[in-house]
Amino acid sequence: YRRRRRHDGARAPPAPRGRTRRGLRRAPPDQHFRPRGLLSHGGNNDNDNDNGEKTMGYTTTTTEERAAQAAEKRSGLEADLAALVERIARHQDALGLGDDEFVSRYSSYLRSVRTWRYRLRSGDFSEVSVARVLPRLRILVREIDGSGELGDGYFESMPVYGQFRRRLAKLQGQRTDRRVMLFVAHTGCGKSACAKIARDKDPKNVVHVELVRDAKDRPIRILNLMIAALGGEVALTAEGAMRTALALLAQGKTVIIDEAHYGGGVLLALIKSLVDQTPSRFVLMAFPTLWRRLLRQSDETFSEAQQLFGRCMKPIFTDYEDGTTRDNVAELLRRGLGLGAEAADTAAALLPLARKNGNLRFIADLIDEADALASERSIEPTSVGLLDLARALAQEGGHAG
């Protein structure tokens, strides 16, 4: 700064070091072009560094310090991992299972015998991606301790489950005859997982019924499957089954019927009748192609469907009629492989393959394969590598990507 003359003729004092003419703070010239993230404000205006130089309130982070911080963070994560492995190992000992049987039971979490025996239980975490393994083992320990169910920790964070949960809450609050929720989605989009989590969270009031192919247009078969899920005794005649079902449903249950398209037109008439005669609520889950085929089966079936639609919540849940979505794939990649900001773009690239090959089930298989390769070869998954692996899996499954 150039010294200025005051009005009385005396020299004005120099401007304070490091300040602009408007009084705004400016970084010292030698630090203007340092990479972001390497500077932090100190507590005093002037600090001495190791060389005795003034740093004007800024401190620098050296490569060695950053390496030490990273090592300290990994050490803390490894301590958490060791505690989880110890708890899981105690559970294995209590069950009296060998490594092969134990890993087979919990393969979704432990992946392979080699990973469990030589990388986890041995305590040698040098070849383990700790940040990726920790979430899985935390979920497993919750299951072992009785505070979580297999897979819940993964699936409850999925957008599809959030949508289902909100619609289910609305259904359970209905006071009119619109007490039917229709969930139409492709295989592998999460219908059954949503149903099982809802049942497990409220087993006294929510039941899950999975129809089978031989239930088509057989009222006694459909009703007995429902009665068994409700904890009643199956009946020998259709009339007896109807009486038992009405008595059990008079308590106001929520009945989730999976694979509803297998019930045929008889199921539509049964549900309409049960809604009219009981306070219970019903969720019908169906595959879109088979459901549309059912509705075109006959004029009588179409008439039953029209009457049932009058008792359905609106709008009909058809968000997954064309398959899963990018958001669901991205969340599964984050949970399963620990992907960060790149998860959304990777999911967008994988989505067409996923929709052709089983939706989220295909992504789950992809995660298992990628994790196994990472464990065997100590290679972290990348977006390009995942896409190549997905194409290979699709070809193995008989589908061209």
C-alpha positions as CSV (number, residue, x, y, z in Angstrom):
1,Y,0.0,0.0,0.0
2,R,1.2,3.4,-0.9
3,R,1.5,5.9,2.0
4,R,-1.0,8.8,1.7
5,R,-0.7,12.3,3.0
6,R,-3.3,13.3,5.6
7,H,-5.1,16.7,5.3
8,D,-2.8,18.1,8.0
9,G,0.3,17.3,5.8
10,A,1.5,14.3,8.0
11,R,2.0,10.9,6.5
12,A,-0.9,8.4,7.0
13,P,0.1,5.1,8.7
14,P,0.5,2.1,6.5
15,A,-2.6,-0.1,5.9
16,P,-2.7,-3.2,8.1
17,R,-1.0,-6.2,6.6
18,G,-3.2,-8.6,4.9
19,R,-6.2,-6.2,4.5
20,T,-7.7,-4.7,1.4
21,R,-8.7,-1.1,1.2
22,R,-12.3,-2.1,2.1
23,G,-11.1,-3.9,5.2
24,L,-11.7,-7.4,4.0
25,R,-9.4,-10.2,5.1
26,R,-7.0,-11.5,2.4
27,A,-4.9,-14.6,2.6
28,P,-1.1,-14.0,2.6
29,P,0.3,-14.0,-1.0
30,D,2.3,-17.2,-0.5
31,Q,-0.8,-19.1,0.3
32,H,-3.2,-17.9,-2.4
33,F,-2.8,-20.9,-4.6
34,R,-2.6,-23.7,-2.1
35,P,-5.0,-26.6,-2.9
36,R,-8.4,-26.4,-1.1
37,G,-8.7,-28.4,2.1
38,L,-5.0,-27.9,3.1
39,L,-5.6,-24.6,5.1
40,S,-7.4,-24.1,8.3
41,H,-7.8,-21.0,10.5
42,G,-5.8,-21.0,13.7
43,G,-6.8,-19.4,17.0
44,N,-4.3,-16.5,16.8
45,N,-3.6,-13.9,14.1
46,D,0.0,-14.9,13.9
47,N,1.3,-18.5,14.5
48,D,4.9,-19.7,14.2
49,N,5.4,-22.8,12.1
50,D,8.2,-25.4,12.6
51,N,10.6,-23.1,10.8
52,G,9.8,-20.1,12.9
53,E,7.9,-18.3,10.1
54,K,4.7,-16.4,10.6
55,T,1.6,-18.1,9.1
56,M,-0.9,-15.2,9.7
57,G,-3.5,-17.4,11.4
58,Y,-3.3,-20.3,8.9
59,T,-2.0,-23.8,9.5
60,T,-1.0,-26.3,6.8
61,T,-1.6,-30.1,6.8
62,T,1.3,-32.1,5.5
63,T,1.1,-35.4,3.6
64,E,2.4,-37.2,6.7
65,E,-0.2,-35.7,8.9
66,R,-3.0,-36.6,6.5
67,A,-1.6,-40.2,6.3
68,A,-1.5,-40.3,10.1
69,Q,-5.1,-39.1,10.3
70,A,-6.2,-41.8,7.7
71,A,-4.4,-44.5,9.6
72,E,-6.0,-43.4,12.9
73,K,-9.4,-43.4,11.3
74,R,-8.8,-46.9,9.8
75,S,-7.6,-48.1,13.2
76,G,-10.8,-47.0,14.8
77,L,-12.9,-48.7,12.1
78,E,-10.8,-51.9,12.5
79,A,-11.5,-51.8,16.3
80,D,-15.2,-51.7,15.6
81,L,-14.9,-54.5,13.0
82,A,-12.9,-56.7,15.5
83,A,-15.7,-56.2,18.1
84,L,-18.4,-57.3,15.6
85,V,-16.3,-60.3,14.4
86,E,-15.9,-61.4,18.0
87,R,-19.7,-61.3,18.6
88,I,-20.4,-63.2,15.4
89,A,-17.7,-65.8,16.3
90,R,-19.3,-66.3,19.7
91,H,-22.6,-66.9,17.9
92,Q,-21.0,-69.5,15.6
93,D,-19.5,-71.3,18.6
94,A,-22.8,-71.3,20.4
95,L,-24.5,-72.9,17.3
96,G,-21.7,-75.5,17.1
97,L,-21.4,-75.0,13.3
98,G,-18.3,-75.3,11.2
99,D,-17.2,-72.5,8.9
100,D,-18.9,-73.9,5.8
101,E,-22.3,-74.3,7.5
102,F,-22.1,-71.0,9.3
103,V,-21.2,-69.0,6.2
104,S,-23.9,-70.8,4.2
105,R,-26.5,-69.7,6.7
106,Y,-25.3,-66.1,6.7
107,S,-23.9,-65.9,3.2
108,S,-25.5,-62.5,2.5
109,Y,-23.2,-61.0,5.1
110,L,-20.1,-63.2,5.3
111,R,-19.9,-63.8,1.5
112,S,-17.4,-66.7,1.5
113,V,-15.6,-69.2,3.8
114,R,-12.3,-67.7,2.7
115,T,-13.3,-64.2,3.8
116,W,-14.7,-65.3,7.1
117,R,-12.0,-67.8,8.1
118,Y,-8.8,-66.0,6.8
119,R,-9.7,-62.3,6.6
120,L,-12.3,-61.7,9.4
121,R,-12.1,-64.3,12.1
122,S,-8.3,-64.5,11.9
123,G,-8.2,-60.8,12.7
124,D,-6.1,-60.0,9.6
125,F,-7.9,-57.0,8.1
126,S,-5.2,-56.0,5.7
127,E,-7.1,-57.3,2.7
128,V,-10.5,-56.2,3.9
129,S,-12.4,-53.1,2.7
130,V,-13.4,-52.2,6.3
131,A,-15.8,-49.4,5.3
132,R,-17.7,-51.7,3.0
133,V,-17.8,-54.7,5.4
134,L,-18.8,-52.9,8.6
135,P,-22.4,-52.1,7.6
136,R,-23.1,-55.7,6.7
137,L,-21.7,-57.1,9.9
138,R,-23.6,-54.5,12.0
139,I,-26.9,-55.7,10.4
140,L,-25.9,-59.4,11.1
141,V,-25.2,-58.6,14.7
142,R,-28.5,-56.9,15.0
143,E,-30.1,-60.1,13.7
144,I,-28.2,-62.3,16.0
145,D,-29.1,-60.2,19.0
146,G,-32.8,-60.2,18.0
147,S,-33.1,-56.5,17.1
148,G,-33.3,-56.9,13.3
149,E,-34.3,-59.4,10.7
150,L,-32.3,-60.8,7.8
151,G,-32.0,-58.1,5.1
152,D,-34.1,-55.5,6.9
153,G,-31.2,-53.1,7.4
154,Y,-30.6,-53.1,3.7
155,F,-34.1,-52.9,2.4
156,E,-35.6,-50.5,4.8
157,S,-33.5,-47.7,3.3
158,M,-34.8,-48.4,-0.2
159,P,-37.1,-45.9,-1.8
160,V,-39.6,-48.7,-2.8
161,Y,-40.0,-49.7,0.9
162,G,-40.5,-46.0,1.9
163,Q,-43.3,-45.6,-0.7
164,F,-44.9,-48.9,0.4
165,R,-44.7,-48.0,4.1
166,R,-46.5,-44.7,3.6
167,R,-49.2,-46.2,1.5
168,L,-49.7,-49.0,4.0
169,A,-50.0,-46.5,6.8
170,K,-52.7,-44.7,4.8
171,L,-54.5,-48.0,4.2
172,Q,-54.5,-48.8,7.9
173,G,-56.1,-45.5,8.7
174,Q,-59.0,-45.9,6.2
175,R,-62.5,-45.8,7.8
176,T,-64.5,-46.3,4.5
177,D,-64.9,-49.4,2.3
178,R,-61.7,-48.3,0.4
179,R,-59.6,-50.8,2.3
180,V,-57.8,-52.5,-0.6
181,M,-54.3,-51.5,-1.8
182,L,-53.2,-52.8,-5.2
183,F,-49.4,-53.0,-5.7
184,V,-48.5,-53.9,-9.3
185,A,-44.8,-54.4,-10.0
186,H,-42.3,-56.6,-11.9
187,T,-40.5,-59.5,-10.3
188,G,-37.5,-58.4,-8.3
189,C,-38.8,-54.9,-7.5
190,G,-39.3,-55.6,-3.8
191,K,-42.9,-56.6,-3.3
192,S,-42.3,-59.7,-1.2
193,A,-39.6,-58.0,0.8
194,C,-42.0,-55.1,1.6
195,A,-44.6,-57.6,2.7
196,K,-42.3,-59.6,5.0
197,I,-40.9,-56.5,6.7
198,A,-44.4,-55.1,7.3
199,R,-45.4,-58.5,8.8
200,D,-42.3,-58.8,11.0
201,K,-42.8,-55.2,12.4
202,D,-46.4,-55.9,13.4
203,P,-47.0,-59.6,13.5
204,K,-50.2,-59.3,15.6
205,N,-52.0,-57.2,13.1
206,V,-50.3,-57.9,9.7
207,V,-50.2,-61.3,7.9
208,H,-48.5,-62.3,4.7
209,V,-50.2,-64.8,2.4
210,E,-48.3,-66.1,-0.7
211,L,-50.7,-67.6,-3.3
212,V,-49.6,-70.6,-5.4
213,R,-50.5,-71.6,-8.9
214,D,-53.0,-74.3,-7.8
215,A,-55.1,-71.7,-6.0
216,K,-56.5,-70.3,-9.2
217,D,-60.3,-70.1,-9.0
218,R,-60.4,-72.4,-5.9
219,P,-62.0,-70.5,-3.1
220,I,-61.3,-73.1,-0.4
221,R,-57.6,-73.2,-1.3
222,I,-57.4,-69.4,-1.2
223,L,-59.3,-69.1,2.1
224,N,-57.3,-71.9,3.8
225,L,-54.0,-70.2,2.9
226,M,-55.4,-67.1,4.5
227,I,-56.6,-69.0,7.5
228,A,-53.2,-70.6,8.0
229,A,-51.5,-67.3,7.9
230,L,-54.0,-65.9,10.5
231,G,-53.3,-68.8,12.8
232,G,-56.6,-70.7,12.4
233,E,-57.4,-74.3,11.5
234,V,-58.0,-75.0,7.9
235,A,-61.5,-76.1,6.8
236,L,-62.7,-79.0,4.7
237,T,-65.4,-77.1,2.8
238,A,-65.6,-73.8,1.2
239,E,-68.5,-72.8,3.5
240,G,-66.6,-73.7,6.6
241,A,-63.5,-71.9,5.3
242,M,-65.5,-68.8,4.7
243,R,-67.0,-68.9,8.3
244,T,-63.5,-69.3,9.8
245,A,-62.0,-66.5,7.7
246,L,-64.8,-64.1,8.6
247,A,-64.4,-64.9,12.3
248,L,-60.6,-64.3,12.2
249,L,-60.9,-61.1,10.1
250,A,-63.5,-59.6,12.4
251,Q,-60.5,-58.5,14.5
252,G,-59.5,-56.0,11.9
253,K,-56.3,-57.5,10.4
254,T,-54.2,-56.3,7.5
255,V,-53.8,-59.2,5.0
256,I,-51.0,-58.9,2.4
257,I,-51.6,-61.3,-0.5
258,D,-48.5,-61.9,-2.6
259,E,-48.8,-63.3,-6.2
260,A,-52.4,-62.2,-6.2
261,H,-52.6,-62.9,-10.0
262,Y,-52.6,-66.7,-9.2
263,G,-56.0,-66.3,-7.4
264,G,-58.0,-65.8,-10.6
265,G,-61.3,-64.1,-10.8
266,V,-62.5,-65.9,-7.6
267,L,-59.9,-64.0,-5.5
268,L,-61.4,-60.7,-6.7
269,A,-64.9,-61.7,-5.6
270,L,-63.6,-63.0,-2.3
271,I,-61.7,-59.9,-1.4
272,K,-64.7,-57.7,-2.3
273,S,-66.9,-59.9,0.0
274,L,-64.5,-59.8,2.9
275,V,-64.1,-56.0,2.7
276,D,-67.9,-55.7,2.8
277,Q,-68.3,-58.1,5.8
278,T,-65.2,-57.3,8.0
279,P,-63.2,-54.3,9.1
280,S,-60.0,-55.9,7.8
281,R,-57.7,-54.4,5.1
282,F,-56.1,-56.1,2.1
283,V,-53.0,-55.5,0.0
284,L,-52.9,-57.3,-3.4
285,M,-49.5,-57.7,-5.0
286,A,-49.3,-58.8,-8.6
287,F,-47.1,-59.1,-11.6
288,P,-48.3,-56.6,-14.3
289,T,-48.5,-58.9,-17.3
290,L,-50.3,-61.7,-15.5
291,W,-52.6,-59.2,-13.7
292,R,-53.7,-57.6,-17.1
293,R,-54.2,-61.1,-18.5
294,L,-56.4,-61.9,-15.5
295,L,-58.6,-58.8,-16.0
296,R,-59.1,-59.8,-19.7
297,Q,-60.0,-63.4,-18.8
298,S,-63.8,-63.0,-19.1
299,D,-66.6,-60.4,-18.8
300,E,-67.5,-61.8,-15.4
301,T,-63.9,-61.3,-14.1
302,F,-63.8,-57.8,-15.6
303,S,-67.0,-57.0,-13.7
304,E,-65.6,-58.3,-10.4
305,A,-62.4,-56.3,-11.0
306,Q,-64.4,-53.1,-11.6
307,Q,-66.3,-53.6,-8.3
308,L,-63.0,-54.3,-6.5
309,F,-61.4,-51.2,-8.0
310,G,-64.2,-49.2,-6.4
311,R,-62.8,-50.4,-3.0
312,C,-59.2,-49.7,-3.8
313,M,-57.2,-46.7,-2.6
314,K,-56.3,-44.3,-5.3
315,P,-54.0,-43.8,-7.1
316,I,-53.2,-47.5,-7.8
317,F,-49.5,-48.2,-6.8
318,T,-48.0,-48.8,-10.3
319,D,-44.7,-46.9,-10.0
320,Y,-42.8,-50.1,-10.7
321,E,-44.9,-51.5,-13.5
322,D,-42.0,-51.1,-15.9
323,G,-39.3,-52.3,-13.4
324,T,-37.2,-50.9,-10.7
325,T,-35.8,-47.3,-10.7
326,R,-32.4,-45.7,-10.7
327,D,-32.8,-44.5,-7.1
328,N,-33.4,-48.0,-5.8
329,V,-30.4,-49.4,-7.7
330,A,-28.2,-46.6,-6.4
331,E,-29.3,-47.1,-2.8
332,L,-28.6,-50.9,-3.1
333,L,-25.1,-50.1,-4.5
334,R,-24.4,-47.7,-1.6
335,R,-25.5,-50.3,1.0
336,G,-23.9,-53.3,-0.7
337,L,-20.6,-51.9,-2.0
338,G,-20.2,-48.7,-0.2
339,L,-20.3,-46.5,-3.3
340,G,-20.5,-42.8,-2.8
341,A,-21.2,-40.0,-5.1
342,E,-20.7,-42.2,-8.2
343,A,-23.6,-44.5,-7.1
344,A,-26.2,-42.5,-9.0
345,D,-24.4,-42.5,-12.3
346,T,-23.4,-46.1,-12.0
347,A,-27.1,-47.0,-11.3
348,A,-28.2,-45.1,-14.4
349,A,-25.8,-47.2,-16.5
350,L,-26.9,-50.5,-14.9
351,L,-30.6,-49.8,-14.9
352,P,-31.4,-51.2,-18.4
353,L,-29.6,-54.4,-17.6
354,A,-31.3,-54.7,-14.3
355,R,-34.8,-54.3,-15.8
356,K,-34.1,-57.0,-18.3
357,N,-32.6,-59.5,-15.9
358,G,-34.6,-59.4,-12.6
359,N,-34.4,-55.8,-11.4
360,L,-33.0,-55.6,-7.8
361,R,-32.3,-59.4,-7.7
362,F,-29.9,-58.9,-10.5
363,I,-28.2,-56.0,-8.7
364,A,-28.0,-58.2,-5.5
365,D,-26.3,-60.9,-7.6
366,L,-23.9,-58.3,-9.1
367,I,-23.0,-57.0,-5.6
368,D,-22.3,-60.6,-4.4
369,E,-20.1,-61.2,-7.4
370,A,-18.2,-57.9,-7.2
371,D,-17.6,-58.4,-3.5
372,A,-16.3,-61.9,-4.0
373,L,-13.9,-60.7,-6.7
374,A,-12.8,-57.8,-4.4
375,S,-12.1,-60.2,-1.6
376,E,-10.2,-62.7,-3.7
377,R,-8.1,-60.2,-5.7
378,S,-8.1,-57.1,-3.3
379,I,-9.6,-55.0,-6.1
380,E,-12.1,-52.2,-5.3
381,P,-15.1,-52.1,-7.6
382,T,-15.3,-49.2,-10.1
383,S,-18.2,-48.0,-12.2
384,V,-16.6,-49.4,-15.4
385,G,-15.8,-52.7,-13.8
386,L,-19.3,-53.1,-12.4
387,L,-20.8,-52.5,-15.8
388,D,-18.5,-55.1,-17.5
389,L,-19.3,-57.6,-14.7
390,A,-23.1,-56.9,-15.1
391,R,-22.9,-57.6,-18.9
392,A,-21.1,-60.9,-18.2
393,L,-23.7,-61.9,-15.6
394,A,-26.5,-61.0,-18.0
395,Q,-25.0,-63.2,-20.7
396,E,-24.6,-66.1,-18.3
397,G,-28.3,-65.7,-17.4
398,G,-29.2,-66.0,-21.1
399,H,-30.0,-62.3,-21.7
400,A,-28.1,-60.0,-23.9
401,G,-27.4,-56.6,-22.4
